[in-house]
């Protein structure tokens, strides 16, 4: 009997994917599914709390959950003041500015479709920045540009029927643009400056920065925080699913993957959300939405499969 190949468990077949490889391959799909549940949280939580109040409690409870997890496994903390500073910056941008901007804009009356379309411009902005700044070796390939265009077209089809809902004002539209800037700059900043580190401690540092920014804004809100069962359920999933799960996966995807490829996954969130709304709330799922889902999925596939390192 021959000895097992070094680095492969005994009995494993040559060429068979390991559990780690399978998990890495599944990470993007799991992230999209988790991130798409954010609309459920907003739908159930928003009527019972102000946006900043809800987010402040979400960040505080998430920090407590991460702290317990870190203590149990003795996860290492980031090394060096510079690394902590970079994590604090990304925490403000990707949590406080992005989530705060989206939630505040929806609370201020903008429609969910309009906000999704504005924030959905992130993959295009990311690709434009990569092409303009990072040089030929990181250029966005023509196939990726086609994928980004198809993804954006699919997104428009998905949210088209909702674009008339809500009132667009200079204030709530500016909040959407602020959220777009936060997630775009935050993603590029993290990819450029944050070194590989433990996702649990890194997320804790990011959330602490977001809490410092959000808590004073929550205190200024004139909206009561009502402990309703819907709010409790939404908060529990926000902490355990969206933050400990979704935010951690986003951190890992940015750390491991190319910026354009990672941001293109966000194109899939509105179509997936539409399917969830159909399953959970019987919201209509018409032909334009299905066509948009197909276009978006095709576009993201073109971006992800491109060999360019952007």
GUVOKE-217677 format. One record per residue: chain; x, y negated, z negated of N, C-alpha, C, O in turn. Coordinates in pm, whole numbers, plus 50000, padded with zeros to 5 digits. Layout:
R,chain,nc1,nc2,nc3,cac1,cac2,cac3,cc1,cc2,cc3,oc1,oc2,oc3
R,A,X,Y,Z,X,Y,Z,X,Y,Z,X,Y,Z
...
REM end
This chain:
R,chain,nc1,nc2,nc3,cac1,cac2,cac3,cc1,cc2,cc3,oc1,oc2,oc3
R,A,50086,50120,50000,50000,50000,50000,50088,49876,50000,50179,49864,49918
R,A,50063,49787,50090,50145,49666,50099,50109,49568,49991,49995,49564,49945
R,A,50206,49487,49949,50183,49386,49846,50098,49274,49903,50106,49243,50021
R,A,50016,49212,49817,49933,49101,49864,50018,48984,49906,50125,48959,49850
R,A,49969,48912,50004,50040,48793,50051,50049,48690,49940,49948,48662,49875
R,A,50168,48630,49915,50180,48529,49811,50079,48416,49834,50061,48368,49945
R,A,50013,48376,49723,49919,48266,49730,49778,48311,49765,49687,48229,49764
R,A,49758,48441,49798,49625,48491,49829,49590,48596,49727,49672,48684,49702
R,A,49470,48592,49667,49432,48693,49568,49435,48832,49627,49404,48851,49745
R,A,49473,48931,49544,49476,49069,49591,49338,49110,49638,49237,49082,49573
R,A,49334,49175,49752,49207,49221,49806,49143,49123,49901,49048,49160,49970
R,A,49192,48998,49907,49136,48901,49998,49178,48932,50140,49292,48972,50164
R,A,49088,48915,50234,49119,48944,50373,49200,48830,50434,49171,48713,50408
R,A,49301,48861,50516,49377,48756,50581,49285,48669,50666,49202,48719,50742
R,A,49301,48539,50652,49221,48446,50730,49085,48417,50669,49014,48329,50717
R,A,49048,48489,50561,48919,48463,50497,48927,48333,50419,49026,48309,50350
R,A,48825,48248,50429,48829,48121,50357,48822,48142,50207,48744,48224,50159
R,A,48903,48067,50132,48900,48075,49988,48782,47994,49935,48719,47919,50009
R,A,48754,48012,49804,48644,47937,49743,48673,47788,49748,48582,47708,49770
R,A,48801,47750,49728,48837,47609,49734,48816,47552,49873,48767,47441,49889
R,A,48854,47630,49976,48835,47584,50113,48688,47567,50146,48648,47470,50210
R,A,48607,47664,50102,48462,47656,50126,48403,47534,50056,48317,47466,50112
R,A,48449,47506,49934,48397,47391,49861,48436,47261,49930,48354,47169,49940
R,A,48560,47251,49977,48603,47131,50048,48520,47109,50174,48487,46996,50208
R,A,48488,47217,50242,48406,47205,50363,48264,47162,50331,48200,47094,50411
R,A,48214,47202,50214,48076,47170,50176,48062,47033,50111,47951,46981,50102
R,A,48171,46974,50067,48165,46848,49992,48087,46738,50064,48003,46674,50001
R,A,48111,46712,50194,48035,46605,50260,47884,46627,50257,47809,46533,50231
R,A,47840,46750,50283,47696,46778,50283,47637,46763,50144,47529,46707,50128
R,A,47708,46811,50043,47660,46798,49904,47652,46650,49866,47556,46607,49802
R,A,47754,46572,49905,47753,46429,49875,47631,46361,49937,47562,46284,49870
R,A,47604,46388,50065,47491,46324,50133,47360,46360,50064,47274,46274,50044
R,A,47342,46487,50027,47220,46529,49960,47201,46458,49826,47092,46411,49795
R,A,47309,46450,49748,47299,46384,49618,47275,46235,49635,47188,46178,49570
R,A,47354,46171,49723,47344,46026,49740,47206,45985,49792,47158,45876,49761
R,A,47142,46072,49868,47010,46041,49924,46901,46041,49818,46793,45987,49842
R,A,46927,46100,49702,46826,46099,49596,46818,45965,49525,46735,45947,49436
R,A,46903,45871,49563,46897,45739,49500,46762,45673,49516,46721,45596,49429
R,A,46691,45701,49627,46560,45639,49646,46461,45690,49543,46370,45617,49503
R,A,46475,45818,49499,46387,45872,49396,46409,45797,49265,46313,45762,49196
R,A,46535,45774,49233,46569,45699,49112,46508,45560,49117,46447,45516,49019
R,A,46525,45490,49229,46471,45355,49241,46319,45355,49234,46259,45268,49171
R,A,46257,45452,49297,46111,45458,49302,46052,45479,49163,45950,45419,49130
R,A,46115,45564,49082,46063,45594,48950,46115,45500,48842,46045,45472,48745
R,A,46237,45450,48858,46296,45369,48754,46268,45220,48764,46251,45153,48662
R,A,46262,45167,48886,46251,45023,48905,46128,44961,48840,46139,44850,48787
R,A,46009,45025,48841,45893,44960,48779,45904,44940,48629,45828,44862,48571
R,A,45997,45009,48564,46004,45007,48419,46128,44937,48364,46150,44936,48243
R,A,46210,44880,48452,46332,44813,48406,46381,44720,48516,46353,44740,48634
R,A,46455,44618,48474,46519,44532,48572,46638,44604,48634,46691,44697,48574
R,A,46679,44563,48752,46788,44633,48820,46919,44631,48741,46987,44734,48731
R,A,46955,44516,48686,47080,44509,48611,47071,44584,48479,47169,44646,48435
R,A,46954,44580,48416,46936,44654,48291,46947,44803,48313,47012,44874,48236
R,A,46882,44852,48419,46890,44995,48450,47033,45035,48480,47082,45136,48427
R,A,47102,44958,48563,47238,44994,48600,47333,44987,48480,47422,45071,48467
R,A,47314,44887,48394,47401,44876,48276,47389,45000,48187,47489,45053,48139
R,A,47265,45045,48164,47246,45166,48085,47301,45289,48158,47357,45379,48096
R,A,47285,45291,48289,47340,45402,48368,47491,45408,48353,47547,45516,48332
R,A,47558,45294,48362,47703,45294,48350,47746,45335,48209,47840,45413,48193
R,A,47678,45282,48107,47716,45312,47968,47698,45461,47938,47786,45523,47879
R,A,47584,45518,47977,47560,45660,47951,47654,45748,48033,47696,45854,47987
R,A,47687,45705,48154,47780,45781,48237,47919,45782,48175,47988,45885,48177
R,A,47961,45668,48120,48091,45661,48052,48093,45758,47935,48193,45827,47914
R,A,47984,45764,47858,47977,45855,47744,47985,46000,47791,48053,46082,47729
R,A,47916,46033,47901,47919,46170,47953,48059,46206,48003,48108,46315,47977
R,A,48121,46113,48075,48257,46139,48123,48354,46152,48005,48444,46237,48009
R,A,48338,46070,47902,48427,46076,47786,48421,46214,47720,48524,46268,47680
R,A,48300,46269,47708,48287,46402,47650,48355,46506,47738,48425,46594,47689
R,A,48334,46495,47869,48394,46589,47965,48547,46580,47959,48616,46681,47958
R,A,48598,46457,47955,48743,46435,47950,48802,46494,47823,48909,46556,47826
R,A,48732,46475,47710,48782,46527,47583,48783,46680,47583,48875,46741,47527
R,A,48684,46741,47644,48675,46888,47644,48786,46952,47727,48842,47055,47689
R,A,48818,46889,47842,48919,46950,47932,49055,46881,47922,49151,46923,47987
R,A,49063,46774,47840,49187,46698,47824,49240,46648,47959,49357,46665,47993
R,A,49151,46588,48034,49188,46537,48167,49288,46423,48152,49276,46341,48061
R,A,49386,46416,48240,49489,46311,48231,49436,46175,48277,49356,46167,48370
R,A,49480,46071,48211,49442,45935,48247,49537,45881,48354,49651,45926,48363
R,A,49492,45785,48433,49582,45726,48534,49706,45666,48469,49701,45618,48356
R,A,49816,45670,48541,49943,45620,48488,49975,45483,48546,49961,45460,48666
R,A,50018,45395,48460,50065,45265,48505,49957,45159,48508,49841,45187,48540
R,A,49995,45037,48474,49899,44926,48472,49845,44895,48611,49728,44859,48627
R,A,49932,44909,48711,49888,44878,48847,49776,44970,48891,49679,44925,48953
R,A,49788,45098,48860,49683,45193,48897,49553,45161,48826,49446,45170,48887
R,A,49560,45125,48699,49440,45086,48625,49376,44962,48688,49254,44954,48701
R,A,49460,44866,48726,49408,44744,48788,49335,44776,48918,49227,44723,48943
R,A,49393,44861,49002,49328,44898,49128,49195,44968,49103,49098,44944,49175
R,A,49189,45055,49002,49064,45123,48970,48959,45026,48918,48840,45040,48949
R,A,49002,44927,48840,48908,44826,48790,48848,44746,48905,48729,44717,48906
R,A,48933,44711,49002,48884,44635,49119,48783,44717,49198,48676,44667,49234
R,A,48816,44843,49224,48723,44927,49300,48595,44952,49221,48488,44965,49280
R,A,48604,44960,49090,48483,44978,49009,48388,44861,49021,48267,44880,49033
R,A,48442,44741,49017,48358,44622,49033,48294,44620,49171,48174,44593,49184
R,A,48374,44649,49275,48324,44641,49412,48223,44750,49444,48116,44722,49499
R,A,48255,44875,49411,48176,44989,49457,48061,45025,49364,47971,45099,49403
R,A,48063,44975,49242,47953,45001,49150,47874,44872,49121,47755,44863,49152
R,A,47941,44774,49062,47869,44653,49022,47817,44575,49143,47700,44538,49146
R,A,47903,44550,49241,47863,44466,49355,47772,44544,49450,47667,44493,49489
R,A,47811,44665,49488,47732,44741,49584,47595,44781,49527,47492,44742,49581
R,A,47596,44859,49418,47469,44904,49362,47387,44786,49308,47265,44781,49326
R,A,47455,44694,49242,47383,44577,49189,47319,44495,49299,47207,44448,49285
R,A,47390,44478,49410,47337,44401,49521,47216,44466,49584,47116,44400,49611
R,A,47224,44598,49608,47111,44670,49670,46989,44668,49578,46878,44637,49623
R,A,47008,44701,49451,46896,44707,49359,46833,44569,49340,46711,44556,49336
R,A,46916,44468,49327,46863,44333,49308,46790,44284,49432,46689,44214,49421
R,A,46840,44320,49550,46774,44278,49674,46636,44342,49687,46541,44274,49725
R,A,46626,44471,49657,46496,44540,49665,46401,44481,49561,46283,44461,49590
R,A,46450,44454,49441,46366,44394,49338,46320,44255,49380,46212,44211,49343
R,A,46403,44185,49457,46369,44049,49502,46277,44050,49623,46242,43943,49675
R,A,46236,44168,49670,46132,44173,49771,46171,44222,49909,46084,44237,49994
R,A,46298,44246,49934,46336,44292,50067,46293,44438,50084,46293,44515,49988
R,A,46256,44475,50205,46212,44612,50230,46326,44711,50227,46441,44677,50254
R,A,46293,44836,50192,46394,44940,50186,46458,44963,50322,46579,44989,50330
R,A,46379,44955,50430,46434,44975,50564,46535,44869,50602,46640,44899,50658
R,A,46503,44745,50571,46594,44635,50604,46724,44648,50526,46832,44631,50581
R,A,46713,44677,50396,46834,44691,50315,46919,44808,50363,47041,44799,50366
R,A,46853,44920,50402,46928,45035,50453,47000,45000,50582,47112,45045,50605
R,A,46935,44921,50666,46997,44884,50794,47117,44792,50773,47220,44809,50838
R,A,47104,44696,50682,47215,44604,50656,47334,44679,50599,47446,44667,50648
R,A,47310,44757,50494,47419,44832,50431,47473,44939,50525,47589,44979,50515
R,A,47387,44986,50618,47429,45087,50714,47530,45039,50815,47582,45118,50893
R,A,47558,44909,50816,47662,44856,50905,47803,44886,50855,47901,44857,50924
R,A,47813,44943,50734,47945,44967,50675,48039,45049,50762,48155,45010,50777
R,A,47995,45162,50821,48090,45238,50904,48147,45159,51019,48265,45174,51053
R,A,48065,45073,51081,48113,44992,51193,48216,44890,51144,48320,44872,51207
R,A,48187,44823,51032,48282,44726,50978,48413,44794,50939,48521,44739,50963
R,A,48403,44912,50881,48523,44985,50843,48607,45018,50966,48729,45001,50965
R,A,48542,45065,51071,48615,45099,51194,48678,44976,51257,48791,44983,51306
R,A,48608,44864,51257,48663,44740,51313,48788,44699,51235,48888,44659,51295
R,A,48783,44708,51103,48897,44669,51020,49016,44764,51046,49130,44719,51061
R,A,48988,44893,51049,49095,44991,51072,49162,44965,51207,49285,44967,51217
R,A,49082,44941,51310,49138,44918,51443,49219,44790,51450,49321,44785,51519
R,A,49175,44687,51379,49241,44557,51388,49366,44549,51302,49458,44475,51335
R,A,49371,44623,51192,49476,44599,51093,49576,44714,51083,49695,44689,51063
R,A,49533,44838,51096,49618,44951,51057,49704,45008,51170,49774,45106,51148
R,A,49700,44951,51287,49795,44992,51390,49748,45108,51475,49643,45167,51449
R,A,49828,45140,51577,49790,45239,51676,49776,45379,51618,49691,45457,51662
R,A,49860,45412,51519,49855,45548,51465,49726,45575,51389,49691,45690,51365
R,A,49654,45468,51350,49528,45484,51277,49410,45432,51359,49303,45407,51304
R,A,49429,45417,51488,49323,45357,51569,49198,45445,51570,49205,45567,51550
R,A,49084,45381,51593,48958,45454,51605,48947,45503,51749,48951,45423,51842
R,A,48933,45632,51768,48929,45692,51900,48799,45657,51972,48698,45630,51907
R,A,48799,45657,52107,48676,45630,52182,48560,45721,52142,48446,45677,52135
R,A,48591,45847,52115,48486,45939,52073,48424,45894,51941,48303,45908,51921
R,A,48507,45840,51852,48453,45792,51725,48365,45668,51744,48261,45654,51679
R,A,48408,45578,51833,48325,45460,51860,48189,45503,51915,48087,45446,51877
R,A,48187,45602,52003,48060,45654,52054,47977,45711,51939,47856,45688,51931
R,A,48042,45785,51850,47971,45840,51736,47914,45733,51645,47801,45745,51598
R,A,47991,45627,51621,47942,45517,51538,47822,45448,51602,47726,45412,51534
R,A,47827,45431,51733,47715,45368,51804,47590,45455,51797,47481,45405,51772
R,A,47607,45586,51818,47492,45677,51809,47436,45679,51666,47315,45682,51646
R,A,47526,45679,51567,47480,45679,51429,47400,45555,51395,47297,45564,51328
R,A,47446,45439,51442,47374,45315,51416,47239,45315,51488,47139,45270,51432
R,A,47236,45365,51612,47109,45374,51685,47012,45467,51614,46893,45438,51605
R,A,47062,45579,51563,46977,45670,51488,46924,45607,51361,46808,45627,51325
R,A,47008,45529,51293,46965,45460,51172,46852,45362,51203,46755,45353,51128
R,A,46865,45289,51314,46759,45195,51353,46628,45269,51376,46523,45222,51332
R,A,46632,45383,51442,46510,45460,51465,46447,45507,51334,46325,45507,51320
R,A,46531,45546,51239,46480,45597,51111,46408,45487,51033,46301,45511,50977
R,A,46466,45367,51029,46411,45261,50943,46321,45165,51020,46268,45070,50962
R,A,46302,45188,51150,46231,45090,51233,46092,45059,51180,46053,44942,51172
R,A,46016,45164,51143,45879,45141,51099,45870,45070,50964,45764,45022,50926
R,A,45982,45065,50892,45983,45000,50761,46041,44859,50766,46045,44789,50665
R,A,46086,44817,50885,46151,44687,50892,46054,44572,50865,46096,44465,50822
R,A,45926,44593,50889,45829,44488,50863,45786,44481,50718,45719,44385,50678
R,A,45821,44581,50637,45780,44584,50497,45868,44491,50414,45988,44479,50437
R,A,45804,44425,50318,45879,44335,50231,45904,44201,50297,45887,44185,50418
R,A,45944,44107,50217,45971,43972,50265,46120,43945,50263,46185,43956,50159
R,A,46175,43911,50378,46317,43879,50387,46336,43730,50361,46281,43646,50432
R,A,46413,43699,50258,46447,43561,50225,46598,43544,50231,46672,43642,50238
R,A,46640,43421,50228,46784,43396,50229,46850,43459,50106,46963,43507,50113
R,A,46777,43459,49994,46834,43512,49870,46851,43663,49875,46960,43714,49852
R,A,46742,43736,49905,46756,43881,49901,46841,43935,50017,46905,44039,50004
R,A,46840,43864,50131,46927,43906,50241,47074,43884,50204,47160,43965,50241
R,A,47103,43776,50132,47239,43751,50086,47285,43859,49989,47402,43898,49989
R,A,47192,43908,49905,47226,44017,49814,47262,44144,49891,47354,44216,49852
R,A,47190,44170,49999,47222,44287,50083,47361,44272,50146,47439,44367,50150
R,A,47390,44152,50195,47522,44128,50254,47632,44142,50149,47740,44193,50178
R,A,47603,44098,50026,47699,44113,49917,47725,44262,49890,47839,44303,49871
R,A,47618,44341,49889,47633,44485,49868,47714,44547,49981,47800,44631,49956
R,A,47688,44506,50104,47763,44556,50220,47912,44524,50206,47997,44609,50230
R,A,47941,44401,50167,48081,44362,50147,48145,44443,50035,48261,44484,50047
R,A,48070,44468,49928,48125,44541,49814,48165,44683,49849,48275,44727,49816
R,A,48076,44757,49917,48106,44897,49949,48211,44907,50059,48292,44999,50058
R,A,48212,44812,50153,48311,44817,50261,48450,44785,50210,48544,44861,50232
R,A,48464,44673,50140,48594,44633,50088,48642,44733,49982,48760,44767,49976
R,A,48548,44780,49899,48585,44875,49795,48640,45005,49851,48738,45059,49800
R,A,48576,45056,49958,48624,45179,50021,48763,45161,50079,48852,45243,50057
R,A,48782,45052,50154,48912,45027,50215,49020,45002,50109,49133,45047,50124
R,A,48984,44931,50004,49079,44901,49896,49121,45030,49826,49239,45052,49799
R,A,49023,45116,49796,49057,45240,49727,49146,45328,49814,49243,45386,49765
R,A,49113,45336,49943,49194,45419,50033,49337,45367,50042,49431,45445,50056
R,A,49353,45237,50034,49486,45176,50051,49568,45177,49922,49688,45202,49927
R,A,49506,45151,49807,49583,45124,49687,49571,45229,49576,49664,45244,49498
R,A,49460,45301,49567,49442,45395,49456,49512,45526,49488,49483,45591,49589
R,A,49604,45564,49402,49680,45687,49419,49597,45807,49372,49506,45791,49290
R,A,49628,45929,49422,49556,46047,49375,49563,46060,49223,49671,46052,49164
R,A,49448,46080,49162,49442,46094,49016,49316,46172,48980,49234,46202,49067
R,A,49302,46203,48853,49187,46280,48808,49059,46200,48829,49050,46085,48786
R,A,48961,46261,48895,48840,46189,48931,48757,46150,48809,48686,46049,48812
R,A,48765,46228,48701,48684,46199,48582,48735,46075,48510,48657,45987,48475
R,A,48865,46067,48487,48918,45949,48420,48915,45827,48510,48891,45716,48463
R,A,48938,45847,48640,48932,45735,48734,48792,45676,48739,48775,45554,48737
R,A,48691,45763,48745,48553,45716,48747,48518,45642,48618,48443,45544,48621
R,A,48571,45688,48507,48542,45623,48379,48597,45480,48378,48530,45388,48332
R,A,48717,45462,48430,48774,45328,48438,48690,45240,48530,48663,45125,48498
R,A,48649,45294,48645,48567,45218,48738,48434,45177,48675,48390,45063,48689
R,A,48370,45270,48605,48241,45242,48543,48253,45139,48432,48163,45057,48412
R,A,48364,45144,48358,48385,45045,48252,48393,44905,48312,48338,44810,48256
R,A,48462,44892,48425,48470,44761,48491,48332,44716,48538,48296,44599,48523
R,A,48255,44809,48595,48120,44776,48642,48030,44735,48525,47949,44643,48539
R,A,48045,44802,48412,47963,44768,48295,47993,44629,48243,47902,44555,48205
R,A,48120,44592,48241,48160,44459,48194,48096,44350,48280,48058,44245,48228
R,A,48084,44374,48409,48023,44276,48500,47871,44277,48490,47807,44172,48493
R,A,47812,44397,48477,47667,44412,48486,47596,44379,48355,47486,44325,48358
R,A,47655,44412,48242,47588,44393,48113,47544,44247,48089,47430,44226,48048
R,A,47630,44147,48112,47582,44008,48093,47466,43973,48186,47377,43898,48146
R,A,47467,44024,48308,47357,43997,48401,47229,44064,48352,47120,44009,48369
R,A,47241,44182,48292,47124,44250,48236,47066,44170,48119,46944,44162,48104
R,A,47151,44112,48040,47106,44032,47925,47029,43909,47971,46939,43862,47902
R,A,47065,43856,48088,46998,43737,48141,46865,43769,48209,46785,43679,48234
R,A,46840,43897,48240,46716,43935,48306,46596,43915,48215,46601,43947,48096
R,A,46490,43864,48271,46366,43846,48195,46267,43956,48233,46151,43929,48263
R,A,46315,44080,48232,46233,44195,48270,46241,44297,48158,46351,44340,48122
R,A,46127,44338,48101,46131,44434,47988,46182,44571,48031,46160,44615,48144
R,A,46250,44637,47938,46301,44773,47958,46207,44866,47882,46212,44874,47760
R,A,46120,44938,47955,46015,45019,47895,46053,45166,47902,46078,45220,48010
R,A,46057,45232,47785,46093,45374,47782,45974,45459,47827,45898,45510,47744
R,A,45959,45472,47955,45854,45551,48017,45915,45685,48062,46034,45689,48096
R,A,45837,45793,48064,45892,45922,48110,45955,45913,48249,46056,45979,48275
R,A,45897,45834,48339,45957,45820,48472,46094,45754,48464,46186,45792,48536
R,A,46107,45654,48376,46236,45587,48359,46339,45683,48299,46454,45684,48342
R,A,46298,45762,48201,46390,45855,48136,46440,45960,48237,46559,45992,48241
R,A,46349,46012,48317,46388,46110,48419,46481,46049,48523,46580,46111,48562
R,A,46448,45927,48569,46532,45860,48667,46670,45831,48611,46771,45844,48681
R,A,46676,45791,48484,46805,45762,48422,46888,45889,48407,47009,45888,48432
R,A,46823,45997,48367,46896,46123,48349,46959,46168,48481,47075,46209,48484
R,A,46883,46161,48590,46939,46203,48718,47044,46104,48766,47142,46144,48829
R,A,47025,45975,48738,47125,45875,48777,47260,45906,48715,47364,45896,48781
R,A,47258,45944,48588,47383,45971,48517,47442,46104,48562,47558,46111,48602
R,A,47362,46211,48554,47415,46346,48578,47433,46376,48726,47531,46441,48764
R,A,47341,46329,48810,47348,46360,48951,47423,46257,49031,47522,46289,49097
R,A,47376,46132,49026,47432,46029,49113,47571,45985,49070,47660,45968,49154
R,A,47592,45965,48940,47723,45915,48896,47823,46028,48877,47927,46030,48942
R,A,47793,46123,48788,47888,46232,48764,47906,46317,48889,48015,46370,48912
R,A,47801,46332,48970,47811,46412,49091,47844,46330,49214,47951,46347,49273
R,A,47752,46240,49253,47768,46166,49378,47887,46073,49381,47965,46075,49476
R,A,47903,45992,49277,48015,45898,49274,48149,45971,49269,48247,45927,49330
R,A,48154,46083,49196,48278,46160,49190,48312,46220,49326,48429,46221,49366
R,A,48211,46268,49397,48235,46323,49530,48281,46214,49627,48370,46236,49709
R,A,48220,46095,49617,48262,45985,49704,48408,45949,49677,48484,45925,49771
R,A,48446,45946,49550,48585,45917,49515,48678,46020,49577,48781,45984,49635
R,A,48643,46148,49566,48727,46254,49622,48732,46248,49774,48838,46270,49833
R,A,48619,46219,49836,48617,46213,49982,48705,46099,50034,48778,46116,50132
R,A,48699,45984,49968,48784,45871,50008,48931,45906,49984,49018,45873,50065
R,A,48958,45974,49873,49096,46009,49839,49155,46108,49939,49273,46101,49972
R,A,49072,46202,49988,49120,46309,50074,49104,46281,50222,49181,46333,50303
R,A,49005,46199,50261,48971,46184,50402,49003,46047,50457,49047,45958,50386
R,A,48979,46033,50587,49000,45906,50655,48882,45814,50631,48768,45859,50620
R,A,48909,45684,50622,48806,45587,50584,48687,45589,50679,48573,45591,50634
R,A,48714,45587,50809,48604,45584,50906,48520,45710,50897,48397,45703,50905
R,A,48584,45824,50881,48509,45950,50872,48421,45952,50748,48306,45993,50755
R,A,48475,45908,50634,48400,45911,50509,48280,45817,50517,48169,45855,50480
R,A,48302,45694,50563,48192,45598,50567,48085,45639,50667,47968,45605,50649
R,A,48123,45713,50772,48023,45757,50869,47920,45850,50804,47808,45860,50854
R,A,47957,45918,50695,47862,46006,50627,47742,45929,50573,47633,45984,50560
R,A,47763,45801,50541,47654,45721,50487,47544,45698,50590,47431,45664,50553
R,A,47574,45715,50718,47469,45711,50820,47362,45818,50794,47245,45799,50827
R,A,47404,45930,50735,47312,46042,50716,47219,46022,50596,47123,46097,50580
R,A,47246,45922,50512,47166,45905,50391,47022,45863,50421,46931,45927,50369
R,A,46997,45758,50503,46857,45722,50531,46776,45834,50596,46662,45857,50554
R,A,46829,45907,50697,46750,46018,50750,46720,46127,50647,46610,46180,50642
R,A,46820,46159,50565,46798,46259,50461,46697,46210,50359,46614,46287,50311
R,A,46703,46081,50327,46606,46021,50237,46465,46030,50295,46370,46058,50222
R,A,46451,46008,50426,46320,46017,50490,46264,46159,50479,46144,46177,50457
R,A,46350,46259,50495,46304,46398,50481,46262,46425,50338,46161,46491,50315
R,A,46338,46375,50240,46302,46392,50099,46169,46325,50068,46087,46381,49995
R,A,46149,46205,50122,46023,46134,50099,45906,46212,50158,45797,46212,50101
R,A,45928,46277,50269,45824,46359,50331,45793,46481,50242,45677,46516,50223
R,A,45898,46543,50189,45878,46662,50106,45817,46628,49970,45729,46701,49921
R,A,45863,46518,49909,45821,46485,49773,45694,46402,49766,45610,46422,49679
R,A,45681,46307,49859,45572,46209,49850,45479,46211,49971,45390,46127,49983
R,A,45501,46308,50061,45419,46321,50181,45419,46195,50267,45321,46165,50335
R,A,45529,46121,50264,45542,46008,50355,45556,46061,50497,45622,46162,50518
R,A,45495,45994,50595,45496,46047,50733,45637,46059,50788,45723,45974,50764
R,A,45658,46166,50862,45788,46192,50925,45762,46206,51075,45745,46317,51125
R,A,45759,46092,51145,45719,46091,51285,45833,46124,51378,45946,46150,51337
R,A,45800,46122,51506,45897,46155,51610,46018,46061,51610,46131,46108,51626
R,A,45999,45928,51594,46116,45840,51590,46214,45875,51479,46336,45869,51498
R,A,46161,45913,51362,46249,45950,51251,46327,46076,51284,46447,46084,51258
R,A,46259,46175,51342,46327,46299,51379,46432,46274,51487,46542,46330,51484
R,A,46398,46188,51585,46495,46153,51688,46614,46079,51627,46728,46102,51665
R,A,46586,45988,51534,46693,45916,51465,46783,46009,51386,46905,45992,51384
R,A,46722,46108,51322,46801,46205,51246,46896,46280,51339,47013,46300,51307
R,A,46844,46322,51455,46928,46396,51551,47040,46308,51605,47155,46352,51616
R,A,47008,46183,51639,47111,46091,51689,47218,46066,51584,47338,46069,51614
R,A,47175,46043,51461,47269,46014,51354,47360,46133,51327,47481,46118,51313
R,A,47301,46252,51321,47380,46372,51298,47482,46393,51410,47596,46431,51383
R,A,47442,46370,51534,47534,46382,51647,47647,46279,51636,47763,46312,51659
R,A,47610,46156,51602,47711,46052,51589,47813,46082,51481,47933,46066,51503
R,A,47766,46126,51364,47857,46158,51255,47946,46277,51294,48064,46279,51260
R,A,47891,46374,51364,47971,46488,51410,48083,46443,51502,48195,46493,51493
R,A,48054,46348,51591,48158,46298,51681,48268,46225,51603,48385,46236,51637
R,A,48229,46151,51502,48328,46080,51422,48414,46175,51342,48536,46162,51338
R,A,48350,46271,51278,48423,46361,51187,48514,46454,51262,48623,46485,51214
R,A,48474,46501,51380,48554,46600,51451,48667,46538,51531,48751,46610,51584
R,A,48672,46405,51542,48779,46342,51617,48912,46363,51549,48920,46357,51427
R,A,49018,46389,51626,49148,46412,51564,49217,46286,51514,49319,46294,51446
R,A,49161,46167,51547,49227,46044,51503,49224,46032,51354,49125,46068,51291
R,A,49332,45982,51293,49343,45965,51148,49309,45822,51111,49399,45739,51093
R,A,49179,45792,51100,49138,45654,51070,49061,45649,50941,49018,45542,50899
REM end
